[in-house]
Amino acid sequence: MEAASEGLTLVWFREDLRVHDHAALTAARADGHVIAVWVRESRDDDGLGPRPLGGACRWWVHESLSVLEEELSHLGIPLLFAAGESATIIPELAGRLDVDAVRWSRRYAPASRSLDGRIKTELRNRGLTVHSHPGALLVEPWTAAPQGGDHYKVFTPFWKAVSGGDVGDVLPVPVEQPRLSTGLIDSAQACAAVTDLDGLGLLDGTGTGSGVFAAADGPRWWQDTISRHWTPGLRGAAAALEDLHAGIDGYSTAHDIPADGASTSRLSPRLRHGELSPRQLLRAAQTAEGITVDDRTSWIRQLYWREFSWHLAYHHPDIDAWPIRPEFNDFPYDDDEGALRSWQSGQTGYPLVDAGMTQLWETGWMHNRVRMVTASFLTKNLLHHWRHGEQWFWDTLVDADEANNPVSWQWVAGSGADAAPFFRVFNPERQRKRFDPDDAYIDEWLSETTDAETSPIVDLADSRHAALDAYDQMKSTEAST
Ligand SMILES: Cc1cc2nc3c(=O)[nH]c(=O)nc-3n(C[C@H](O)[C@H](O)[C@H](O)COP(=O)(O)OP(=O)(O)OC[C@H]3O[C@@H](n4cnc5c(N)ncnc54)[C@H](O)[C@@H]3O)c2cc1C
C-alpha cells in the first residue's frame, strides 16, 4: 500500500489524451500521487497559447476527454476541467492543491511554447518543481539542423538525418494509485475556472456548424454525420492500432487511391490528439509482420513528414498566417466570396473536388491525394489565398493541427519551404482518371444528381493560365523591389 503522504503532482494534459507512453504521467506516478487537469485555453492578450480549436476538433476532444476521464479514474487519478487562460489557471490550481510539482508533455508551436515558458517561470518562482516532457514528436525540432543552417527546409535531407535515431521504448500505463481525498478535489473546484466536461462548451455550435458556416445552409453538421465515422478516445485508438497492418499493407502502391478505405491508416486524428504516440506507431510499424520493406518504409516516411511539418512550425512563428517565402505576400489573389462558398460546399462542378469537400464535411477527414487536389483548385484555379482554405480545413478536419495543416497548404500553394513548384497545378479531371478511374470515390460521396447538375465554376485551362500570370506578376513585383 502506498503512503498517502507521498508527493502530489499536477499533470497538465493538452494534446496527449492517453495514459500509455506518457512520460509526464509516468514520471509523476514514480514521484507519488497524481491529479490531472485539461484546460480549454483562451489565448492571452499577447496572443500566446494554442490556436483555438476548430469545430471538428472540438467535437473530437470532447468525446476523447470523456474516455480519458474514465481511463484515468481506473488509475485512481481525478481529471479536472477548466476553461480560460492557463497562465492564471495552472498556478492557481497548483496553489490550491498544494502540489509539489507540475508536469506536462511539450508542445511545439511558438505561441504555445512561449506561454509554457512563462508558466514554468511563474511556477518555479513559487517554489514548485516543473518538468516538460517529450512525447508528441519523434525528433525534438531543435535537435536537427543541417550544416551551416538552423533548420531543414527540404524534407529528404531532414528524413535522412533523423530517421535512424533511437526513439526509446514505449512506456506502459502507470499503476493505479489510492483514491485522493475528496477535500482535495473540493479545494480545486473552488477555483472559478474549474468546470465539468460539458461546462467547457466544446460542443457549442457543432450541432449547426461553426466558423464561417455557422449561419449557412450547408449540409448537416457533425453530430449527425461525423460521429458515424469515428470513435474518439483510447478504446477507439486501440482498435485503430489493431488495424494498422491493413493501413500499411500495400501502402507503397495504393496510398493514393482515395476510394480504398484501407489505402492509408486513418490514424491522423489519433496522432493529432495524442491518443496514440508517434513512438508507439513507429514501433508498431517496424515490427508489423508480413509487410514488405517498401510498404513499411513508405508509411514510416509519412510519419516523418509530420515530424518535418512540426520542425518547420517550430522555426516559423505564425505559419498559419504568413507565407514561408515572403515574396508570396505580394501574390495577387482574387478572393471571390462566391467561389470560396462553392468550394466549401462541394459545388465547383469538378467531381473529384466536390467529392473531397463532401467527404470532409461529412466525416471530418479527407484522403491526402484529394486534399492536394482540392487545395490546388482553391489556390490556383480559383486564385484564393491559401489562408482561406487552411482556415476551412482547420474548422472541419478532425486531425487539423498547427503544423501539418498550414505547412501542407503552403506546400500546395507554392509559398512553403519545400513547396510544390507553383506551375504544378493539379488538374482535377486528370487526377480523377488516374486515381479514381472507376469513379468509386466519386460515387461514394456525390449523388448522381449533384454530379450532373453542377456546372463547372471555372474553365480549367483558362484558370490555370490566370494562375501562372498571377505568379509572373508576383515575380516581377519581387524583381522591381
Ligand atoms: C492541404 C492539406 C492539408 C492537410 N492538413 C492536415 C492536418 O491538418 N493534419 C494532418 O495530420 N495532416 C494534414 N495533411 C496531411 C495528410 O493529408 C494527412 O496527414 C493524411 O491524409 C492523414 O491520413 P492517414 O492518417 O490515413 O495517413 P497515412 O497515409 O496513413 O500516414 C500516417 C501518418 O503520417 C502523417 N502524414 C501522412 N501524410 C502526411 C503529410 N503529407 N504531411 C504530414 N504528415 C503526414 C499523418 O500523421 C498520418 O496519420 C494535409 C495535407 C494537405 C495536402
The ligand as an SDF file (V2000), in Angstrom:
LIG
                    3D

 53 58  0  0  0  0  0  0  0  0999 V2000
   -3.9660   20.8010  -47.8440 C   0  0  0  0  0  0  0  0  0  0  0  0
   -3.5890   19.7270  -46.8410 C   0  0  0  0  0  0  0  0  0  0  0  0
   -3.9160   19.8850  -45.5100 C   0  0  0  0  0  0  0  0  0  0  0  0
   -3.5490   18.9110  -44.5700 C   0  0  0  0  0  0  0  0  0  0  0  0
   -3.8790   19.1010  -43.2480 N   0  0  0  0  0  0  0  0  0  0  0  0
   -3.5030   18.1660  -42.3290 C   0  0  0  0  0  0  0  0  0  0  0  0
   -3.8210   18.3310  -40.9620 C   0  0  0  0  0  0  0  0  0  0  0  0
   -4.4110   19.3300  -40.5410 O   0  0  0  0  0  0  0  0  0  0  0  0
   -3.4630   17.3550  -40.0950 N   0  0  0  0  0  0  0  0  0  0  0  0
   -2.8060   16.2290  -40.5180 C   0  0  0  0  0  0  0  0  0  0  0  0
   -2.5000   15.3670  -39.6910 O   0  0  0  0  0  0  0  0  0  0  0  0
   -2.4440   16.0840  -41.7920 N   0  0  0  0  0  0  0  0  0  0  0  0
   -2.7780   17.0010  -42.7210 C   0  0  0  0  0  0  0  0  0  0  0  0
   -2.4290   16.8180  -44.0320 N   0  0  0  0  0  0  0  0  0  0  0  0
   -1.5370   15.6990  -44.3860 C   0  0  0  0  0  0  0  0  0  0  0  0
   -2.2280   14.3880  -44.7900 C   0  0  0  0  0  0  0  0  0  0  0  0
   -3.2240   14.6380  -45.7460 O   0  0  0  0  0  0  0  0  0  0  0  0
   -2.8590   13.6460  -43.6030 C   0  0  0  0  0  0  0  0  0  0  0  0
   -1.9250   13.5170  -42.5670 O   0  0  0  0  0  0  0  0  0  0  0  0
   -3.2990   12.2450  -44.0320 C   0  0  0  0  0  0  0  0  0  0  0  0
   -4.2360   12.3290  -45.0720 O   0  0  0  0  0  0  0  0  0  0  0  0
   -3.8830   11.5190  -42.8470 C   0  0  0  0  0  0  0  0  0  0  0  0
   -4.3810   10.2810  -43.2410 O   0  0  0  0  0  0  0  0  0  0  0  0
   -3.7940    8.9320  -42.6510 P   0  0  0  0  0  0  0  0  0  0  0  0
   -3.7490    9.0160  -41.1750 O   0  0  0  0  0  0  0  0  0  0  0  0
   -4.5610    7.8290  -43.2580 O   0  0  0  0  0  0  0  0  0  0  0  0
   -2.3090    8.9580  -43.2020 O   0  0  0  0  0  0  0  0  0  0  0  0
   -1.2580    7.8330  -43.5630 P   0  0  0  0  0  0  0  0  0  0  0  0
   -1.0000    7.9440  -45.0010 O   0  0  0  0  0  0  0  0  0  0  0  0
   -1.6240    6.5120  -43.0190 O   0  0  0  0  0  0  0  0  0  0  0  0
    0.0650    8.3660  -42.8360 O   0  0  0  0  0  0  0  0  0  0  0  0
    0.3720    8.1010  -41.4600 C   0  0  0  0  0  0  0  0  0  0  0  0
    0.5470    9.3940  -40.7020 C   0  0  0  0  0  0  0  0  0  0  0  0
    1.6280   10.1520  -41.2570 O   0  0  0  0  0  0  0  0  0  0  0  0
    1.3120   11.5450  -41.2050 C   0  0  0  0  0  0  0  0  0  0  0  0
    1.2260   12.0700  -42.5740 N   0  0  0  0  0  0  0  0  0  0  0  0
    0.7830   11.4190  -43.6790 C   0  0  0  0  0  0  0  0  0  0  0  0
    0.8840   12.2190  -44.7620 N   0  0  0  0  0  0  0  0  0  0  0  0
    1.3720   13.3860  -44.3220 C   0  0  0  0  0  0  0  0  0  0  0  0
    1.7070   14.6230  -44.9650 C   0  0  0  0  0  0  0  0  0  0  0  0
    1.5810   14.8100  -46.2750 N   0  0  0  0  0  0  0  0  0  0  0  0
    2.1910   15.6360  -44.2020 N   0  0  0  0  0  0  0  0  0  0  0  0
    2.3660   15.4810  -42.8770 C   0  0  0  0  0  0  0  0  0  0  0  0
    2.0750   14.3290  -42.2150 N   0  0  0  0  0  0  0  0  0  0  0  0
    1.5920   13.3040  -42.9280 C   0  0  0  0  0  0  0  0  0  0  0  0
   -0.0380   11.6760  -40.5280 C   0  0  0  0  0  0  0  0  0  0  0  0
    0.1610   11.9380  -39.1570 O   0  0  0  0  0  0  0  0  0  0  0  0
   -0.6550   10.3130  -40.7670 C   0  0  0  0  0  0  0  0  0  0  0  0
   -1.6280    9.9480  -39.8170 O   0  0  0  0  0  0  0  0  0  0  0  0
   -2.8090   17.7750  -45.0000 C   0  0  0  0  0  0  0  0  0  0  0  0
   -2.4870   17.6320  -46.3450 C   0  0  0  0  0  0  0  0  0  0  0  0
   -2.8720   18.5810  -47.2570 C   0  0  0  0  0  0  0  0  0  0  0  0
   -2.4890   18.3930  -48.7050 C   0  0  0  0  0  0  0  0  0  0  0  0
  1  2  1  0
  2  3  1  0
  2 52  2  0
  3  4  2  0
  4  5  1  0
  4 50  1  0
  5  6  2  0
  6  7  1  0
  6 13  1  0
  7  8  2  0
  7  9  1  0
  9 10  1  0
 10 11  2  0
 10 12  1  0
 12 13  2  0
 13 14  1  0
 14 15  1  0
 14 50  1  0
 15 16  1  0
 16 17  1  0
 16 18  1  0
 18 19  1  0
 18 20  1  0
 20 21  1  0
 20 22  1  0
 22 23  1  0
 23 24  1  0
 24 25  2  0
 24 26  1  0
 24 27  1  0
 27 28  1  0
 28 29  2  0
 28 30  1  0
 28 31  1  0
 31 32  1  0
 32 33  1  0
 33 34  1  0
 33 48  1  0
 34 35  1  0
 35 36  1  0
 35 46  1  0
 36 37  1  0
 36 45  1  0
 37 38  2  0
 38 39  1  0
 39 40  1  0
 39 45  2  0
 40 41  1  0
 40 42  2  0
 42 43  1  0
 43 44  2  0
 44 45  1  0
 46 47  1  0
 46 48  1  0
 48 49  1  0
 50 51  2  0
 51 52  1  0
 52 53  1  0
M  END
$$$$
